[in-house]
């Protein structure tokens, strides 16, 4: 009976994780559609406001609100700048020029970028697997965007790449921060709120207030996708990490480009090119090769890691999916 219950529990966790990835992959397509109605800055700021309000309400309801110290601010302000302000600013700017599938493929390079940055800034080993995986993933992006032409496509790729790197930089900052302190949920919620406070004034100053006059369905769709995608799915994702494990959980992120391709075809009628399919396959293989470890490597790593470091790693892994 115990085995059956455990099996059912894992199946439920897998379904929840799959739903999160489906939502995040679809969100990229929905955001691309909403950019027809709104400017990138206003859309990004609006989504963050809804998501931040939800996370603050959830934190208050679960009694997780804490008073920030000066040391907290020293870490959280840079996190808000890179993890929210920069990533969202360039994410939506990129979607204005590049199609949703290309954006999803570039963002799927995140784990490889984090691994490379970790080797340089956190002292982690730069292995042959990481090198081969990085080359394979970069080749996948080349295939995916190789059929695009014109300055608009190039700008979209550059903006989206900057967004992805910004998220990776925030992950490195989180890894350092988690060595000293606490609750991963509150860390993520605080940095989102801080980043929102940075982006909102920027958006209001750069755009006309007329931009906010939109049909009711636009605001309802923004609120729904923000609260579900960046709020509820974030809470669910973090909850399932403790049950499934960071390694297995991260595997589901590899499905996001595929979900975006399918959603783009169903929602927008975007044609899926053969080069994009080839690119998606290479990116998924490259990320898997670069970031997945063998059982033997995991066993050695766990034997060498102290309890404090183990806790740090698990908390640092709580962050994927925050900014979809």
MIVEX-479767 format. One record per atom (N, C-alpha, C): x, y, z; residue in three letters. Coordinates in pm, whole numbers, plus 50000, padded with zeros to 5 digits. Last residue first. Example, Ala and Ser with C-alpha at 12.3 -4.5 7.8 and 13.67 -1.06 7.14 Angstrom:
512854977550708SER
513674989450714SER
512905000350787SER
513194943150780ALA
512304955050780ALA
513204967050780ALA
END
This chain:
508425334648394UNK
507725331748268UNK
506585341548249UNK
510125337248614UNK
509905348748528UNK
509165345748399UNK
510415313248755UNK
509905325048822UNK
509425335648724UNK
511595290948653UNK
510195293148623UNK
509625305748680UNK
513875282148918UNK
513435281648779UNK
511955284248764UNK
514435282649207UNK
514155294849135UNK
513635293348992UNK
515225261649361UNK
513825265249368UNK
513435276349272UNK
517885257149368UNK
517145250949258UNK
515685254349258UNK
518625268549605UNK
518965275649481UNK
518195270049364UNK
517785248549778UNK
517095261349777UNK
517385269049649UNK
519595228349721UNK
518175225849702UNK
517405238849695UNK
521985240349787UNK
521745236249649UNK
520255234249625UNK
521715244550062UNK
521865255849973UNK
521515251949831UNK
521655218650158UNK
520475226950171UNK
520515238750078UNK
524275211750096UNK
523165204350036UNK
521895212350042UNK
525715228550259UNK
525795230450114UNK
524665223350045UNK
525035217650507UNK
524715231550476UNK
524715234050327UNK
526015191450493UNK
524585193650504UNK
524195207950469UNK
528565190250230UNK
528155191350370UNK
526665193450376UNK
529465166949981UNK
528795179350016UNK
528375179150162UNK
530475142249924UNK
531425152849952UNK
530765165450006UNK
528235127049875UNK
529125122649981UNK
530075133950023UNK
527145140249656UNK
526405140349781UNK
527275136249898UNK
529095134649463UNK
528825148449501UNK
528115149249634UNK
528885106949442UNK
530135112749491UNK
529905126949540UNK
526275105749339UNK
526585099149465UNK
527845105049526UNK
526485119449097UNK
525615124749200UNK
525955118849336UNK
528185102148962UNK
528635115648991UNK
527795121749102UNK
526525079648944UNK
527785078649016UNK
528285092449055UNK
524445088848786UNK
524165084948924UNK
525435084349007UNK
525485118148598UNK
525275103848613UNK
524995100648759UNK
523705148748550UNK
524845141248601UNK
524495126548611UNK
522825174248320UNK
522495161948389UNK
523755154748432UNK
523915196048178UNK
523445197948315UNK
523115185248390UNK
524795189147921UNK
525575198648002UNK
525185198648148UNK
522855171747821UNK
524255167147833UNK
525035176147929UNK
520605188947826UNK
520615176547904UNK
522045171647927UNK
521375208847648UNK
521115212347787UNK
521165200047876UNK
521595192947412UNK
522725200447466UNK
522555204047611UNK
518985183247376UNK
520095173847396UNK
521285181047461UNK
517645207847343UNK
517255198747451UNK
518385188947482UNK
518985217747114UNK
519005225247240UNK
518685216047358UNK
518345198346922UNK
519745200546959UNK
519865207947092UNK
515535201546910UNK
516125188646947UNK
517565190346995UNK
515355228046821UNK
514785224246951UNK
515395211247001UNK
516545226046565UNK
517145234246669UNK
516665230546807UNK
514685209746435UNK
516085205346450UNK
516775212946562UNK
512485226846451UNK
512425213546512UNK
513825208046536UNK
513465248246303UNK
513135250246444UNK
513035236946517UNK
513765237246051UNK
514965242046121UNK
514695244246269UNK
511115232545981UNK
511985221146007UNK
513245225146082UNK
508785254446148UNK
509765251446043UNK
510615239446083UNK
505515257446206UNK
506705251746269UNK
507665247446159UNK
503615287046178UNK
504135275046113UNK
505415270446182UNK
501155298046397UNK
502545299446355UNK
503055286346297UNK
498605301046493UNK
498755295346360UNK
500165296646306UNK
498215309246750UNK
498525319546651UNK
498625314346509UNK
497395285146879UNK
496815298046915UNK
497005308446805UNK
498745263046760UNK
497315262246792UNK
496675275946813UNK
501405272146728UNK
500675266846613UNK
499165267146638UNK
502045279246988UNK
502125289246881UNK
501345285046758UNK
501805254647115UNK
500875265447151UNK
500875276247043UNK
503975241046996UNK
502615235946979UNK
501595246947007UNK
506125257447082UNK
505895254646939UNK
504455250446914UNK
505825255647360UNK
505675268647293UNK
505425266847144UNK
506405228547402UNK
505075233747437UNK
504815246947364UNK
509085228947325UNK
508135220747250UNK
506715225647275UNK
510235245447521UNK
510245249547379UNK
509245241747294UNK
509625229147760UNK
509015242147736UNK
509085246647591UNK
510905205947821UNK
509715204747737UNK
509155218347696UNK
512845211648000UNK
513285208947863UNK
512105207947768UNK
511615212648245UNK
511855225348177UNK
512275223448032UNK
511675187048342UNK
510435191548280UNK
510615204648205UNK
514135185148465UNK
513945178148338UNK
512695183248265UNK
513915196848714UNK
514485204848606UNK
514305198348469UNK
512985175248867UNK
512105186448838UNK
512605194548719UNK
515215159148893UNK
514085154348814UNK
513155165748776UNK
516835177549053UNK
517285171748926UNK
516135167248838UNK
515335183749287UNK
515695194249191UNK
516055188449055UNK
512545163149383UNK
513985165849376UNK
514295175849267UNK
509935157249454UNK
510515150449338UNK
512035151849335UNK
509425172149686UNK
508915158449674UNK
509635150549564UNK
510505197049658UNK
510825189749781UNK
510375175249774UNK
509325204749418UNK
510775202349422UNK
511145194149545UNK
506685210849471UNK
506975197649415UNK
508465194449415UNK
506825237149563UNK
506295226649650UNK
506655212849602UNK
507755250849342UNK
508605250049459UNK
508145239049555UNK
505455247449177UNK
506785242549136UNK
507685240749257UNK
503435261149320UNK
503335246649295UNK
504705240849264UNK
504435287349308UNK
504205280949439UNK
504155265749423UNK
504445290949030UNK
505685292349106UNK
505565285449241UNK
501745288548968UNK
502685278348917UNK
504025278948991UNK
500785312049097UNK
500355298749141UNK
501335287949095UNK
502555332748957UNK
502195331649097UNK
501915317449140UNK
502995331948690UNK
504095336848773UNK
503795335848922UNK
500545319148598UNK
501875315548550UNK
503005319448642UNK
498385330548749UNK
498545316048736UNK
499995312448701UNK
498895358048735UNK
498645351748865UNK
498865336648857UNK
499225361248455UNK
500255365448551UNK
500115358248683UNK
496895351948339UNK
498155345248306UNK
499275349048402UNK
495015369948462UNK
494905355448476UNK
496245348548451UNK
495895395748384UNK
495775392148526UNK
495785377048545UNK
495765393448103UNK
497035396648170UNK
496995392348315UNK
493025388248072UNK
494005378348027UNK
495365380748092UNK
491945412048172UNK
491605399348236UNK
492615388548198UNK
492985430447990UNK
493385431148131UNK
493075418248205UNK
491675421347756UNK
493145422347761UNK
493615422347906UNK
488985423647809UNK
489545410147792UNK
491065410247798UNK
488535451247813UNK
488495443847938UNK
489165430247925UNK
490825470147604UNK
489585462547628UNK
489685454247755UNK
492675498047744UNK
492605485647668UNK
491265478747695UNK
494575522647827UNK
493175521147786UNK
493075509247691UNK
497245525247857UNK
496545516947956UNK
495075514847921UNK
498035543247668UNK
498365529147645UNK
497605519947740UNK
497585567747772UNK
496565562547680UNK
496785547647655UNK
499835574947900UNK
498795568747981UNK
497675563047895UNK
502765566647710UNK
501605575247733UNK
500555567647815UNK
505955557147849UNK
504755554547770UNK
503655564547805UNK
508015562848018UNK
508345560947877UNK
507125559047788UNK
506955564548272UNK
507635576348217UNK
507865575148066UNK
505935538948312UNK
505025550348316UNK
505645562848253UNK
508275523448302UNK
507225521548202UNK
506295533548195UNK
509645532848526UNK
510285533548395UNK
509235532548285UNK
507865525448732UNK
508105539748702UNK
508725541748564UNK
508085496048691UNK
506835503448680UNK
507045518348654UNK
510695486648740UNK
510175486648604UNK
508935495448588UNK
511075489049018UNK
512025495248925UNK
511405496948786UNK
509015474449125UNK
509115488649163UNK
510115496149075UNK
509755449649023UNK
508525456048976UNK
508545470949006UNK
512015444349177UNK
512155446249033UNK
510945452948971UNK
510715441349426UNK
511725451849407UNK
511925454749258UNK
509105418949372UNK
508485431649410UNK
509455443149388UNK
511085399749316UNK
510115403149214UNK
509465416649245UNK
512425398349556UNK
513165403749441UNK
512215406949326UNK
510375388249719UNK
510935401649745UNK
511655407149624UNK
509975362849607UNK
508875372449611UNK
509395386649630UNK
512495351149649UNK
511995353049513UNK
510885363449509UNK
512595351549932UNK
513665357649853UNK
513165360949712UNK
510355336649995UNK
510355350850027UNK
511455358249951UNK
511235311349897UNK
509995317549848UNK
510015332549872UNK
513565305450041UNK
513645307949896UNK
512405314649841UNK
514635317750340UNK
513435312450277UNK
513475315550127UNK
518035323050422UNK
516845317550415UNK
515815312250331UNK
521435328950399UNK
520115330650455UNK
519095323150374UNK
523945322750300UNK
523865330250425UNK
522465330550484UNK
523745310050066UNK
524745304850159UNK
524605311250297UNK
522015324449915UNK
521465313249990UNK
522485306650082UNK
523705342349781UNK
522825347149888UNK
522345335749976UNK
524895326749584UNK
525725332949688UNK
524885337049808UNK
522615319849439UNK
523465309249493UNK
524365314649604UNK
521725345049357UNK
520925337249451UNK
521765326449517UNK
523715351449173UNK
523565359649293UNK
522765352249400UNK
523125331848984UNK
524445331749049UNK
524385339849178UNK
520575340548907UNK
520725327348969UNK
522055326349042UNK
521155364548785UNK
520395364748910UNK
520505351448983UNK
522425354648557UNK
523195362548654UNK
522475362948788UNK
520205342748432UNK
521335334448475UNK
522195341648578UNK
518675365248374UNK
518135355248466UNK
519265346448520UNK
520445377048191UNK
520075384148314UNK
519515374548418UNK
520415358847983UNK
521655360448060UNK
521365367648192UNK
517785363147890UNK
518185350047942UNK
519435351048029UNK
517975389947803UNK
517015386047907UNK
517415372947972UNK
519855387347599UNK
520175395647716UNK
519245392147832UNK
518315371647423UNK
519555366147480UNK
519965374047605UNK
516335389547352UNK
515975377447426UNK
517195371147492UNK
517865408747213UNK
517115412447332UNK
516785400247418UNK
518875392547001UNK
519785399347094UNK
519055402847224UNK
516525384046871UNK
517455374146925UNK
518365380547030UNK
515455408846795UNK
514705399946882UNK
515595389746948UNK
517425418246621UNK
517155425446745UNK
516415416546844UNK
517115399246415UNK
518375400246487UNK
518195407446620UNK
514535404746325UNK
514815391646384UNK
516095392146466UNK
515005430946229UNK
514045428646337UNK
514315415346405UNK
516805429246017UNK
517265435146141UNK
516315432246256UNK
516775397645834UNK
516355411345861UNK
516755415846000UNK
515655363945885UNK
516475374045818UNK
515945387845853UNK
515815329645985UNK
515295343146000UNK
516225353045929UNK
517025305445977UNK
516145308645865UNK
515585322645871UNK
518425304446213UNK
519175305846088UNK
518305309545970UNK
517235298946447UNK
517105312646399UNK
517795314846265UNK
517755271246472UNK
516405276546495UNK
516215290446436UNK
520475268046429UNK
519535261846336UNK
518155268346348UNK
521405282346653UNK
521795286546518UNK
520825280846415UNK
520395267046861UNK
519895280646843UNK
520225285846703UNK
521985244046820UNK
520535243346808UNK
519915257046787UNK
524505253546878UNK
524215249246741UNK
522715248446717UNK
524135256947151UNK
524355268847067UNK
524105265546920UNK
523945229847224UNK
522815238947246UNK
522935251447160UNK
526505220347155UNK
525315214347095UNK
524115223847107UNK
528135235847321UNK
528295236647176UNK
527055231447105UNK
527195226847571UNK
527085240947534UNK
527175242747383UNK
527905199647568UNK
526505203647577UNK
526285218047534UNK
530695201947562UNK
529985195447451UNK
528515199647450UNK
531125215247812UNK
531595220947686UNK
530815215247567UNK
530005197347995UNK
529495211047987UNK
529895217447855UNK
531615175147952UNK
530165174147928UNK
529565188047911UNK
534055184748039UNK
533895182147897UNK
532415180947861UNK
533465210548293UNK
533725197048245UNK
533585196048093UNK
534435231148513UNK
534035232548373UNK
534415219648302UNK
533305230348852UNK
534155224648746UNK
533565227348607UNK
532805261549026UNK
532385248148989UNK
533185243448867UNK
533285287549112UNK
534345277749126UNK
533945263549094UNK
531545307449068UNK
531305299549189UNK
532335288549207UNK
532355319448829UNK
532135327948947UNK
531915320249077UNK
532835299448633UNK
533705311248642UNK
533575318548777UNK
530885280248673UNK
532285276048663UNK
533235287848683UNK
528595295448661UNK
528955289348789UNK
530415284848790UNK
528505301348391UNK
528775312148486UNK
529185306748622UNK
527875275348299UNK
529105281948256UNK
529485293148354UNK
525385270948423UNK
526495261748449UNK
527835268148413UNK
523875291548310UNK
524095291248455UNK
525285282448490UNK
523875283048044UNK
524495295848080UNK
524805296448229UNK
522415259248072UNK
523795258748024UNK
524535271548062UNK
519905269248163UNK
520695260048246UNK
522155259048204UNK
519185287047933UNK
519425291648069UNK
520255282148155UNK
518365279747689UNK
519815279347711UNK
520185283247855UNK
515735285447677UNK
516075271947721UNK
517575269947736UNK
515695310347563UNK
515575309547709UNK
515895295647761UNK
515815302347295UNK
516925309947353UNK
516875309247505UNK
513325289347271UNK
514565281947250UNK
515765289147311UNK
511535310547314UNK
511555299147407UNK
512845291147394UNK
512105326747092UNK
512325331847228UNK
512425320447328UNK
511275309846885UNK
512685313846894UNK
513015318847033UNK
508515308946948UNK
509325296746948UNK
510805299946960UNK
507615335546916UNK
507595329247048UNK
508485316847055UNK
509765356046708UNK
508585347946733UNK
508735340446865UNK
511035389346776UNK
511235375046747UNK
509945367346775UNK
510035414846843UNK
510755412846717UNK
510885398146677UNK
508785414147083UNK
508255423646984UNK
508875421346847UNK
510265397647240UNK
509055392047180UNK
508435401347077UNK
512205416047326UNK
512565405447233UNK
511365399447163UNK
510725430847508UNK
511275437647390UNK
511645427347284UNK
510255411147696UNK
509125416047618UNK
509585423947496UNK
512955407247780UNK
512115396047740UNK
510965400847651UNK
513905431547864UNK
514425426347738UNK
513615414247688UNK
512315434148100UNK
512425444948003UNK
512855439647867UNK
512795410448240UNK
511465413048185UNK
511495423948079UNK
515555412848304UNK
515045400948234UNK
513695403648169UNK
515765437748437UNK
516475435248311UNK
515855423648234UNK
513865433248660UNK
513885445148574UNK
514515442148438UNK
514485405948760UNK
513155410648722UNK
513225422148622UNK
517185399548791UNK
516205388848783UNK
514825393148738UNK
518555424748805UNK
518865414848701UNK
517725404848681UNK
517115438649012UNK
517565445348889UNK
517785435248777UNK
516705420249215UNK
515555426449150UNK
515915432849018UNK
519395415449279UNK
518545404549230UNK
517325410049157UNK
520195440649375UNK
520775435349250UNK
519965423849191UNK
518345439849603UNK
518275450349501UNK
518955445949371UNK
519125417949761UNK
517855417549690UNK
517725428349583UNK
521595423849882UNK
521495412649789UNK
520245413749701UNK
521055446450032UNK
522265446349950UNK
522255435049848UNK
518785438950177UNK
518645448550068UNK
519855448449975UNK
519945422150370UNK
518975416850274UNK
518875426050152UNK
521425440550515UNK
522125430250439UNK
521215423950334UNK
519415454650638UNK
520265461550542UNK
521025451550454UNK
516505432350642UNK
517635439250703UNK
518435446650595UNK
512965430950626UNK
514255430050558UNK
515325438050631UNK
510675411450799UNK
511285424650788UNK
512675423150729UNK
508455388950624UNK
509535391750718UNK
510045405950696UNK
505725367550572UNK
506275380850556UNK
507325383550664UNK
504435344150614UNK
505845343250574UNK
506475356850548UNK
501735336150659UNK
502575341950766UNK
504065340750736UNK
500115330150453UNK
500875318850510UNK
501855323450618UNK
499135355150385UNK
498185344750428UNK
498885333050495UNK
501475368050304UNK
500755372850422UNK
499815362150476UNK
502085353250076UNK
503045353750187UNK
502365358350315UNK
499845358949919UNK
500105345149960UNK
501055344750080UNK
500215386349882UNK
499015381549950UNK
499205367350001UNK
502635385649742UNK
502575392349871UNK
501355387849951UNK
501795371849512UNK
502815365949598UNK
502835372449736UNK
499895390449406UNK
499495376849445UNK
500495370749542UNK
501485412749358UNK
500375413749453UNK
499925399949499UNK
503185401949161UNK
503725406349290UNK
502625407249396UNK
501405397248948UNK
502125386049010UNK
502655389749148UNK
500535423648890UNK
499575413248928UNK
500265401749001UNK
503055435248827UNK
502215440748934UNK
501225430248982UNK
503915420248608UNK
504665419548734UNK
503855424948851UNK
502065427848413UNK
502145413848456UNK
502845412748591UNK
502725455148390UNK
501385450948434UNK
501395436648485UNK
505345454748291UNK
505075460548423UNK
503725455848477UNK
504925442448039UNK
505805436548139UNK
505525441548278UNK
503155460847918UNK
502745446947939UNK
503605440448046UNK
504735483947913UNK
503475483947989UNK
503025469648017UNK
506875475447749UNK
507115480447884UNK
505855479747969UNK
505695467347499UNK
506435457947584UNK
506585462547728UNK
502295479447454UNK
503735480747435UNK
504455471247530UNK
499445459747339UNK
500145468347434UNK
501635469147401UNK
498445443947131UNK
497545453447196UNK
498295463647282UNK
500475427847059UNK
499765434546950UNK
498905445747007UNK
501225415947289UNK
502065426947243UNK
501475434047122UNK
499575394147316UNK
499205406447387UNK
500025418447342UNK
501005374847171UNK
499705379347121UNK
499305392647185UNK
503175371247339UNK
503405375647201UNK
502125381147140UNK
501835361047560UNK
502505374047569UNK
502775379847431UNK
501065336547452UNK
500045346147492UNK
500635360147503UNK
503585324547419UNK
502745327047302UNK
501685337547334UNK
504385323247683UNK
505235330347587UNK
504425333847462UNK
502415307147797UNK
502495321347834UNK
503325329347736UNK
503005281647715UNK
501865288447652UNK
501915303447679UNK
505125276147887UNK
505335275747743UNK
504245283047668UNK
503795278448135UNK
504915287348102UNK
505185287747952UNK
501885257848115UNK
501465271748135UNK
502565281348095UNK
503545235748088UNK
502575238847982UNK
502115253247992UNK
504855236648332UNK
505635238848210UNK
504705242248093UNK
502615231048499UNK
503395243448514UNK
504155246648386UNK
501865205548411UNK
500925216648396UNK
501645230148407UNK
504115191248491UNK
503805192148348UNK
502835203748321UNK
503825193248767UNK
504995199248702UNK
504765201148553UNK
501455178548798UNK
501505192648838UNK
502675199848772UNK
502305153348709UNK
501205160148640UNK
501235175148671UNK
504245147448902UNK
504635148748761UNK
503565156248681UNK
502625145749131UNK
503665156049122UNK
504085158348978UNK
501095123249066UNK
500425136149086UNK
501435147549074UNK
503125104349064UNK
502385106748941UNK
501685120348949UNK
503845104849333UNK
504815109249233UNK
504115112449101UNK
501475094449445UNK
501935107749482UNK
502925113349381UNK
501405069049337UNK
500335078449302UNK
500755092749334UNK
503695058649460UNK
503615059449315UNK
502555069249270UNK
502915059949727UNK
504075067649684UNK
504045069449532UNK
500785042149723UNK
500545056049758UNK
501685065049711UNK
502165018649655UNK
501105023649568UNK
500855038449594UNK
503855015749873UNK
504435017549740UNK
503415023549645UNK
501975012050075UNK
502865023550081UNK
503455026649944UNK
500834987950000UNK
500005000050000UNK
500865012750000UNK
END
